[in-house]
Amino acid sequence: MTSPTSPTSPTEISARTAVLRAQRVRRFEAGALPLAWLVVAIVFSILQPAAFLSWSNVSSMFASQTVLVVVTLALIVPLTTGDFDLSVGAVVGISAMTVAILNASMGLPIGVAIAVALLVGLVIGLANGALVVLLGIDSLIVTLGMSTIITGITLWVSGARTITGVDQSLIDAVIRTRLLGIPLEFYYGLLLAVLIWYVFEFTPIGQRMLVVGRNRDVARLAGIRVGRVRWGAMAASSVIAAFGGVLVVGTSGSAGPSTGLDLLLPAFAAAFLGSTTIKPGRFNPWGTLIAAYFLVTGITGLQLLGGQTFVQNLFYGGALIVAVAFSQTFKLWRERMRNRIRSS
């Protein structure tokens, strides 16, 4: 006798097969990047065991790219709501310069300098949000223009020179103090990822951001204040990027006029690569974290093998293209599978 829940026709069998196949592919998609990261690490461990597997190299990889992780986490906040923020690199620069000038040049306490730097980031984010939401200007145009303005202001206030002599207490709190052999800088990025994950997964604002990013018209019909959500995401992005600027100063003890500008491409590469894993199709903090360290592992390994400095740009650019292509391919595949299941 056939059970009530068992498929009784070729159509039902075909639909169930399609569902199971979609689930397997989604699991593969979610785990592909962590698996690729493991494979890359194993390959470089075999090719350069003494250098790549040394604890100094491992701890350096984890700590040295925390700023990239922070900037990428800043990016995924507005990306979740469907907006781009091209000003995050410039915000890192002006935040770092604010800390350096206020503390090293003007003698203000380091705590005050950091607070002002974060406030500067907030003001920039609110300005970005106002132009995007109130005037309806595309976020790409607004943040690209804002990035250029911020870069000019940073050059102006710094006199186009590097400011050094930042309070050693900041350097101690960021890079010199270690936990399990890894500088505290790494744990700041990890805690930020945990915070964003919690907001995205367990708070109403995180769910609203996801709905806004998927379909703004549906979000409005559901009573969500779309403009307010997008504005808040732009402000949060700039504050997080400003925190990245504080970490830059804590790492190097200085700030230069071009600080942070080289972070934009790798941050976008990590953000889109991260959206292909853990929660495929969504910008998520754990995928971002894995993507950032996958990129760092690959670049570090290539450099240990004698790769030139241009390898870094090639790797970041290639990763961005592959991530977007991979994500788009699976998106189209999922749409076809959904249509097939519905038609069954």
Order of alpha helices (4+ residues) and beta strands (2+ residues): alpha-alpha-alpha-alpha-alpha-alpha-alpha-beta-alpha-beta-beta-alpha-alpha-alpha-alpha-beta-alpha-alpha-alpha
